[in-house]
Amino acid sequence: MKRVFDDSFKKMAVELSYSEGSVLEAAKELDMDASRLSKWRMDPRYNGGTILPKNDKLTPQEQEIRELKKRLRDAELENAILKKAVAIFSKGD
C-alpha cells in the first residue's frame, strides 16, 4: 500500500533531516525512502522557502548568490519557452 504524507509531515521530515545532518539517517528513522525525502528538501514548500537546499559549507552570501543564479537560470528558461510559444502562435496569423 502506498503511503501518503501531508504537508506538515513533509516539513517536519525535512527539518529532521537537517538536524540529523543526513537524509539517509532521517529517512531510516522515519522508515521511508531517502530519495523521497531528498525531493522534499529541494521543494520550497517544505524546506522553508529556499530554492536550493542549505549548504553549511557556504557563507550566507555565497548561498544567496547560488540561489540568485538558480533564479536567473529559471527565468532565462521561462523566457526562452515564452519566445518559442510566441513564435509558434504568431505563425498562425
N, C-alpha and C positions, 0 to 999 in steps of 0.2 A: 504494500500500500504506500502511495506517495504521501510524504509529509508536507503539510502546508504551514508556512510560518507567517505570522502577522508582522507588521512594520515595527512594532515595539520590540519584538523578539530579535529582529534583524539588527536594530540599533544596539541592543544590549550585547548581541554576539560580536558585533564589530568592536564595541568598547572593550569587551573581554579579550579579544584578540590583540588589542593594543596593550592592555595591562599585562597579559601573559607574555607579550613580546614575540609571539609566534602564532601564525594562522593555524599551523598544524596542531599545536598544543591545545588551543581553544577549540578547534574542531573535534579533537578527541574527547575533550571534557564535555562538549555538548552532544556527542555521539552523532556527528554529521560529517558530510563530505567537505574536505578542506577547500576544494575548488569552488564550491557554492559560497563559502564564507569569503574567499578571495574576491569573488564578484561583488559581494555586498560591500566590501571595503573600498571598491572602486566607484561605488554608486553614491553620488552626493546626497541622496535621500537618507542614507543610513550612516554615512561617515562624518556627519557634522557639516555638510555642505562644501567640503573640499572637492575640487575637481580631480586632483591626483591624491593617492594615498600619502600619508605622512612619511617622511624620511628623516629619521633622527640624525642622520649624518649631515644634513644640510642646515645652513643657518636660515632663520626666518626670511631673510632677503632672497637667498637662493631658492627657497621653496616658493616664494611669491613669483620670482622670475620664471620658474618652472611652470607654475600654473598659468601665468600670462602667456607663455609660449604655447601652451596647450590650447588656451582660448583662441589665440591668433590662428593656429592651425585649423581649429574647428571652424572659425569664421571664414577663413580662406576657402575651405572645402565647401561650406554652405554657399558662399558667393559663386564658386565655380559651378555648382549644381544649379543655382538660380539662373546664371548666364546661359547654361545649356537649355534650361526649360524655356527661357525667353526665346532663344533661337529656334527651338522646336515649334513653339506656338506661333511665332511670327511667320513661319513658313506657310502656315495655313491661310494667311490673309491674302 
